[in-house]
Amino acid sequence: MRISDLQTPARLYAVTESESLYGGRSFSLAPGMTVWGDFQPDTPEVESMAEGDAFVVQGADFICRSAAGLARGGRLSLKGFDWTIISLDEGADGYVRARLERIHV
């Protein structure tokens, strides 16, 4: 993969964790850097849990040069949608593939 293949900008939102006054944990998304990558969306699929309760699940691969700042559970905002990072893996060529997912009604 060439650097010229990484033409899609994505805004990274990292998950931050903090402790509450009562010892509990709270999680929030903090805006981070812009990551450039090759975005490869899958075809959306309609799923349902019960009759009349349908939703759309779509997966995608986002291939970039570095995993810096990327973490499972974080979010990438790209192409007008927010995508949750489901998993990360690094190829032999050093590029990182983030598996993304978005669910919408």
Secondary structure, DSSP 8 states (H G I E B T S, - for coil): --GGG--EEEEEEEEEEEE-TTS-EEEEEEEEEEEEEEEEE---EEEEEETTEEEEEEEEEEEES--TT--TT-EEEETTEEEEEEEEEE-TTS-EEEEEEEEE-
